[in-house]
Amino acid sequence: MKYSINEKYNCVVFEIKGKIKGGPHAEVFRNDLQKLIDEDKKNVIIDLGKVNFMDSSGIGILIGGFKTMRDNGGDIKLCNADKRITSLLMVSHLNTVFDTHPSLDSAVKAYEIK
């Protein structure tokens, strides 16, 4: 799992590229989230627009990140999921857990409404 981290307005955006699956990347992701919490940056968006595969351990990574942020007064929103990822979120009922958006701008605006 490769990603870049950028700030846009009042949000931190993880732009993930390639595959989301378990392994050492999961620990790096958790550590990056913890750094954000320590810096009091708790509005996180995960941009899935360049993700071409996600397995059950990848779902676990997203759920773990979501729980970590929620436990510390933050949130994670998802955006730009393609049809396959959207279908996976629906089948796993995670579309009822995560606030998902069709675009990055839409996810950013959802934090502004908060």
N, C-alpha and C positions, 0 to 999 in steps of 0.2 A: 504494500500500500504506500503510494507516494503522494505527498500533498505539499502544498504551499500554504502559508498562513499570511493573511493580509487583513488590514483594518479598513472598514468602510463605514463611515459615519460613526455610529455608536456600537458597531458590531465587529466581531472577529470572524473572518471567513476562512474556513478550511476548504481549499479547492483540491479535491481528491482526484487522482488520475489512475486509471488502470483498474486493478482488482482490489476489492476489500475482502480480505480473509485473514485468518489468525496468523500467529507467528510473532516474531520480535517487534514488528511494526505496531502491534496492539499496545505494547508497553510504552513505546515512544509516544504514541497518541495519548495515552493516559497521562504521561508525564507532561506533555504539552498542555493538556487541559488543566492540570494542577498548577502549572506556572501561571496560566491565565487567571485562575481563581485567586492565587496569591497576589496578583496584580490588580484584583478587583475588576476584571474584565469578564463579565458573566453573560453577555449576549453573544451566543455562538451560532453561526450558520454553517452547515455542511453542504457545500455545493457538489452535487452528484452528477453534474453534467458531463464529466469525462470519465465516469465509472463504467466499465464494460462488463463487470462481473462482481457478484457478491454472493458468498455462501453463508451457511448458518453461523459460522464463527465471525463473519463480517457483521451479521445482524447483532451478534453478541457484543461486538466492539461498539456499535452505535448505541445499544441499550446501556452498556456500561458507562459510556460517556454521558448519556442523557441522565442516568441516575447520579453520577458524580456531580454534574452541574446542578441538578435539582436539589440535591442534598446540601449544596452550598449557596443556594439562593439564586441560581442561574437557570439558563434554559438553552436548549439546542433546537434549532429549526432546520429542516431539510429543504433543499431547492433543486430544481433542474433535473429531477430523476426521469430517466427515459421510461418507455413502456414496460420493459422487463423488470426494472427495479421497482417501479410503481406497483406492478402486479405482485412482486415478492412482498412488498410492504402490505398489500391488501390481503394476501393469502395468510400472512403471519399476524394479521390484525394490528400491525404496527402503525397503520395509517390512522388508527384511533388514538395512538399514543403520541406520535410525533406531529407537530404542526408542519405540514408540508406546503410548499409553494411552487408555482410554475416557473418563477424567475428569482434571481438574486434580489432585484429591486423590490419585489413583492415581499420577500422575507425580511428585508431591511425595514420596510414600511410597517410590517407587523410589530416590530419592536418599538417603533415610534408611537403606535397606538396604545401600547401597554401602559 
